[in-house]
Amino acid sequence: MLSVREQFATNLRARREELGLTQDGLARACGLHRTEISLLERSRRSPQLETIVLLAHGLQMRPRDLLQDIA
């Protein structure tokens, strides 16, 4: 079973790749830095609530979907 941070990272990367976005492209769409996306996707950083909302908007999904076990 994945931790919440690992599940978030998995969902973030999977959705970004599904949309054909690079980390840089997603970062620009969300007003974040590419390094932030990289750290989140590698479970090196836990996102703040505002970051989850920004990413969900950029990924065209609901914020809660980034946290759910979708496997």
NUNU-543806 format. One line per field, with one value per residue: residue number from 1; residue in one letter; chain; y, z, x of N, C-alpha, C, CB in turn. Coordinates in nm, 4 decimals. Atoms other than C-alpha are relative to their C-alpha. Glycine has a CB too. Example, Ala and Ser with C-alpha at 12.3 -4.5 7.8 and 13.67 -1.06 7.14 Angstrom:
! residues 2
num	c(1, 2)
residuo	c(A, S)
cadena	c(A, A)
ny	c(-0.1190, -0.1190)
nz	c(0.0000, -0.0060)
nx	c(0.0890, -0.0820)
cay	c(-0.4500, -0.1060)
caz	c(0.7800, 0.7140)
cax	c(1.2300, 1.3670)
cy	c(0.1200, 0.1090)
cz	c(0.0000, 0.0730)
cx	c(0.0900, -0.0770)
cby	c(0.0027, 0.0462)
cbz	c(0.1246, -0.1415)
cbx	c(-0.0992, 0.0414)
***
This chain:
! residues 71
num	c(1, 2, 3, 4, 5, 6, 7, 8, 9, 10, 11, 12, 13, 14, 15, 16, 17, 18, 19, 20, 21, 22, 23, 24, 25, 26, 27, 28, 29, 30, 31, 32, 33, 34, 35, 36, 37, 38, 39, 40, 41, 42, 43, 44, 45, 46, 47, 48, 49, 50, 51, 52, 53, 54, 55, 56, 57, 58, 59, 60, 61, 62, 63, 64, 65, 66, 67, 68, 69, 70, 71)
residuo	c(M, L, S, V, R, E, Q, F, A, T, N, L, R, A, R, R, E, E, L, G, L, T, Q, D, G, L, A, R, A, C, G, L, H, R, T, E, I, S, L, L, E, R, S, R, R, S, P, Q, L, E, T, I, V, L, L, A, H, G, L, Q, M, R, P, R, D, L, L, Q, D, I, A)
cadena	c(A, A, A, A, A, A, A, A, A, A, A, A, A, A, A, A, A, A, A, A, A, A, A, A, A, A, A, A, A, A, A, A, A, A, A, A, A, A, A, A, A, A, A, A, A, A, A, A, A, A, A, A, A, A, A, A, A, A, A, A, A, A, A, A, A, A, A, A, A, A, A)
ny	c(-0.1185, -0.1231, -0.1101, -0.1050, -0.0755, 0.0841, 0.0102, -0.1287, -0.0047, 0.0935, -0.0578, -0.1211, 0.0374, 0.0740, -0.0921, -0.0888, 0.0762, 0.0275, -0.1216, -0.0300, -0.1193, 0.0120, -0.0644, -0.1431, -0.0414, -0.0009, -0.1082, -0.1264, -0.0032, -0.0154, -0.1104, 0.0561, 0.0239, 0.1383, 0.0722, 0.0390, 0.1168, 0.1114, 0.0417, 0.0637, 0.1285, 0.0943, 0.0105, -0.0690, -0.1114, 0.0084, -0.1229, -0.0789, 0.0074, -0.0884, 0.0645, 0.1087, -0.0620, -0.0507, 0.1143, 0.0621, -0.0877, 0.0164, 0.1365, 0.0163, 0.1028, -0.0460, 0.0136, 0.1262, 0.1101, 0.0106, 0.0659, 0.1298, 0.1210, 0.0283, 0.1232)
nz	c(0.0000, 0.0116, -0.0905, 0.0660, 0.0842, 0.1151, 0.0840, 0.0667, 0.1018, 0.1066, 0.0721, 0.0668, 0.1182, 0.0948, 0.0690, 0.0833, 0.1178, 0.0747, 0.0751, 0.0883, -0.0479, -0.0665, -0.1310, 0.0245, 0.0513, -0.1112, -0.0900, 0.0596, -0.0033, -0.1384, -0.0664, -0.0927, 0.0583, 0.0419, -0.1105, -0.0914, 0.0596, -0.0132, -0.1402, -0.0343, 0.0698, -0.0589, -0.1420, -0.0800, -0.0658, -0.0144, 0.0523, -0.0791, 0.0512, 0.1154, 0.1105, 0.0477, 0.0774, 0.1238, 0.0850, 0.0479, 0.1045, 0.1164, 0.0504, 0.0359, -0.0858, -0.1332, -0.0939, -0.0747, 0.0840, -0.0133, -0.1260, -0.0085, 0.0554, 0.1207, 0.0605)
nx	c(0.0849, -0.0766, 0.0322, 0.0783, -0.0934, -0.0331, 0.1187, 0.0106, -0.1056, 0.0386, 0.1143, -0.0460, -0.0789, 0.0844, 0.0914, -0.0816, -0.0405, 0.1229, 0.0314, -0.1115, -0.0694, -0.1289, 0.0022, -0.0068, 0.1304, 0.0945, -0.0397, 0.0436, 0.1465, 0.0453, -0.0686, -0.0977, -0.1320, -0.0183, -0.0627, 0.1084, 0.0660, -0.0938, -0.0046, 0.1274, 0.0117, -0.0948, 0.0364, -0.1012, 0.0668, 0.1453, 0.0587, 0.0928, 0.1372, 0.0111, -0.0710, 0.0858, 0.1076, -0.0604, -0.0343, 0.1237, 0.0535, -0.0868, 0.0151, 0.1403, 0.0584, 0.0368, -0.1113, 0.0046, -0.0467, -0.1454, -0.0296, 0.0671, -0.0598, 0.0763, -0.0515)
cay	c(0.0000, 0.3423, 0.6339, 0.9364, 1.1223, 0.8296, 0.7938, 1.1642, 1.1388, 0.8384, 1.0074, 1.3342, 1.1732, 0.9381, 1.2187, 1.4505, 1.1799, 1.0899, 1.4506, 1.4495, 1.7280, 1.7703, 1.8730, 2.2160, 2.2393, 2.1470, 2.3901, 2.6756, 2.5841, 2.5925, 2.8869, 2.6657, 2.5917, 2.2752, 2.1783, 2.1723, 1.9284, 1.7083, 1.7029, 1.6185, 1.3403, 1.1821, 1.2036, 1.4362, 1.7017, 1.7036, 1.9507, 2.2336, 2.2466, 2.5413, 2.3468, 2.0480, 2.2762, 2.4466, 2.1120, 1.9648, 2.2649, 2.2331, 1.8605, 1.9100, 1.6964, 1.7267, 1.7859, 1.4785, 1.2592, 1.3384, 1.1833, 0.8757, 0.5241, 0.4774, 0.1497)
caz	c(0.0000, -0.0959, 0.1440, 0.0683, -0.0671, -0.2916, -0.4168, -0.4940, -0.6839, -0.8822, -0.9737, -1.0629, -1.3003, -1.4560, -1.5344, -1.6637, -1.8985, -2.0001, -2.1136, -2.2935, -2.0797, -1.9804, -1.6262, -1.7620, -1.9502, -1.6418, -1.4294, -1.6708, -1.6842, -1.3049, -1.2305, -1.0519, -1.1062, -1.2901, -0.9910, -0.7752, -1.0154, -1.0135, -0.6341, -0.6028, -0.8632, -0.6829, -0.3416, -0.2191, -0.1120, 0.0228, -0.1564, 0.0137, -0.0283, -0.2680, -0.4813, -0.5034, -0.6278, -0.8838, -1.0143, -1.0367, -1.2381, -1.4711, -1.5080, -1.5698, -1.2762, -0.9265, -0.6448, -0.4588, -0.7561, -0.7036, -0.3578, -0.4290, -0.4880, -0.8480, -0.9099)
cax	c(0.0000, 0.1300, 0.1550, -0.0636, 0.2405, 0.3350, -0.0227, -0.0355, 0.2942, 0.1718, -0.1570, 0.0150, 0.2642, 0.0078, -0.2371, 0.0359, 0.1619, -0.1950, -0.2411, 0.0932, 0.2354, 0.5975, 0.6815, 0.7667, 0.4375, 0.2377, 0.4355, 0.3636, -0.0069, -0.0277, 0.1991, 0.4506, 0.8195, 0.9238, 1.1367, 0.8228, 0.6565, 0.9662, 0.9875, 0.6186, 0.6339, 0.9298, 0.7586, 1.0343, 0.7859, 0.4322, 0.2076, 0.0261, -0.3510, -0.3268, -0.0767, -0.3121, -0.5903, -0.3620, -0.2372, -0.5854, -0.7004, -0.4005, -0.4652, -0.8391, -0.9454, -1.0873, -0.8373, -0.9571, -0.8694, -0.5022, -0.5244, -0.7345, -0.6113, -0.7176, -0.5379)
cy	c(0.1247, 0.1004, 0.1035, 0.0790, -0.0787, -0.0137, 0.1291, 0.0082, -0.0882, 0.0580, 0.1229, -0.0349, -0.0689, 0.0943, 0.0954, -0.0709, -0.0330, 0.1188, 0.0405, 0.1253, -0.0346, 0.0608, 0.1514, 0.0548, 0.0075, 0.1150, 0.1345, 0.0141, 0.0290, 0.1186, -0.0460, -0.0138, -0.1478, -0.0845, -0.0477, -0.1247, -0.1234, -0.0526, -0.0714, -0.1382, -0.1061, -0.0185, 0.0633, 0.1167, -0.0287, 0.1315, 0.0730, -0.0107, 0.0853, -0.0628, -0.1133, 0.0569, 0.0519, -0.1139, -0.0666, 0.0822, -0.0172, -0.1361, -0.0326, -0.1149, 0.0614, -0.0189, -0.1343, -0.1184, -0.0162, -0.0774, -0.1422, -0.1127, -0.0404, -0.1274, -0.1069)
cz	c(0.0000, 0.1073, -0.0789, -0.0949, -0.1255, -0.0955, -0.0781, -0.1147, -0.1196, -0.0847, -0.0804, -0.1288, -0.1053, -0.0787, -0.0920, -0.1288, -0.0886, -0.0886, -0.0960, 0.0378, 0.0543, 0.1388, -0.0164, -0.0488, 0.1093, 0.0948, -0.0534, 0.0071, 0.1400, 0.0728, 0.1052, -0.0705, -0.0342, 0.1106, 0.1004, -0.0513, 0.0170, 0.1430, 0.0416, -0.0640, 0.0561, 0.1495, 0.0910, 0.0773, 0.0086, -0.0474, 0.1032, -0.0655, -0.1257, -0.1234, -0.0587, -0.0896, -0.1333, -0.0970, -0.0567, -0.1125, -0.1283, -0.0658, -0.0378, 0.0766, 0.1349, 0.0945, 0.0732, -0.0812, 0.0039, 0.1255, 0.0093, -0.0593, -0.1202, -0.0691, -0.0071)
cx	c(0.0893, -0.0389, -0.0804, 0.0904, 0.0371, -0.1181, -0.0210, 0.1005, -0.0341, -0.1126, 0.0407, 0.0742, -0.0871, -0.0911, 0.0768, 0.0402, -0.1198, -0.0383, 0.1120, 0.0768, 0.1382, -0.0132, 0.0010, -0.1344, -0.1041, 0.0310, -0.0473, -0.1525, -0.0536, 0.0631, 0.0986, 0.1345, 0.0128, 0.0623, -0.1038, -0.0713, 0.0886, 0.0053, -0.1281, -0.0129, 0.0947, -0.0238, 0.1046, -0.0597, -0.1488, -0.0603, -0.0849, -0.1369, -0.0166, 0.0672, -0.0826, -0.1102, 0.0535, 0.0324, -0.1248, -0.0613, 0.0811, -0.0121, -0.1446, -0.0662, -0.0372, 0.1190, 0.0008, 0.0513, 0.1517, 0.0399, -0.0543, 0.0842, -0.0833, 0.0454, -0.1053)
cby	c(-0.0001, 0.0609, 0.0639, 0.0950, 0.0354, -0.1382, -0.0319, 0.1148, -0.0434, -0.1353, 0.0370, 0.0819, -0.0923, -0.1046, 0.0804, 0.0470, -0.1287, -0.0331, 0.1138, 0.0133, 0.0698, 0.0697, -0.0457, 0.0306, -0.0947, -0.1339, 0.0012, 0.0096, -0.1323, -0.1254, 0.0914, -0.1373, 0.0443, -0.0059, 0.0884, 0.1156, 0.0245, 0.0429, 0.1208, 0.0887, 0.0190, 0.0473, -0.1461, 0.0495, 0.1325, -0.0306, -0.0309, 0.1491, 0.0451, 0.1374, -0.0528, -0.0785, 0.1148, 0.0794, -0.1020, -0.0158, 0.1485, 0.0228, -0.0991, -0.0237, -0.1189, -0.0763, 0.1119, -0.0278, 0.0216, 0.1391, 0.0809, 0.0062, -0.1156, 0.1154, -0.0515)
cbz	c(0.1233, -0.1374, 0.0619, 0.1052, 0.0791, 0.0468, 0.0852, 0.1000, 0.0601, 0.0596, 0.0980, 0.0934, 0.0404, 0.0745, 0.1026, 0.0769, 0.0421, 0.0967, 0.0960, -0.1386, 0.1078, -0.0820, 0.0856, -0.1018, -0.1077, 0.0755, 0.0192, -0.1464, -0.0501, 0.0761, 0.0628, 0.0546, 0.0974, -0.1249, 0.0696, 0.0171, -0.1508, -0.0446, 0.0901, -0.0438, -0.1479, -0.0240, 0.0385, -0.0893, -0.0751, 0.1481, -0.1215, 0.0117, 0.1078, 0.0318, 0.0469, 0.1195, 0.0799, 0.0318, 0.0789, 0.1150, 0.0462, 0.0395, 0.1041, -0.1495, 0.0190, 0.0524, 0.1007, 0.0455, -0.1426, 0.0028, 0.1120, -0.0709, 0.1064, -0.0953, 0.0773)
cbx	c(-0.0965, -0.0192, 0.1304, -0.0656, 0.1269, 0.0451, -0.1240, 0.0225, 0.1340, -0.0433, -0.1115, 0.0906, 0.1164, -0.0848, -0.0823, 0.1257, 0.0709, -0.1151, -0.0282, -0.0493, -0.0828, 0.1135, 0.1201, 0.1095, -0.0464, 0.0035, 0.1523, 0.0475, -0.0563, 0.0293, -0.0999, -0.0476, 0.1135, 0.0866, 0.1034, -0.1010, -0.0310, 0.1391, 0.0236, -0.1169, 0.0273, 0.1426, -0.0193, 0.1131, 0.0259, -0.0413, -0.0837, 0.0464, -0.0998, 0.0632, 0.1359, -0.0616, -0.0653, 0.1276, 0.0822, -0.1007, 0.0017, 0.1420, 0.0492, -0.0126, 0.0984, -0.1252, -0.0047, -0.1417, -0.0451, 0.0626, -0.0546, -0.1341, 0.0074, 0.0103, 0.1187)
***
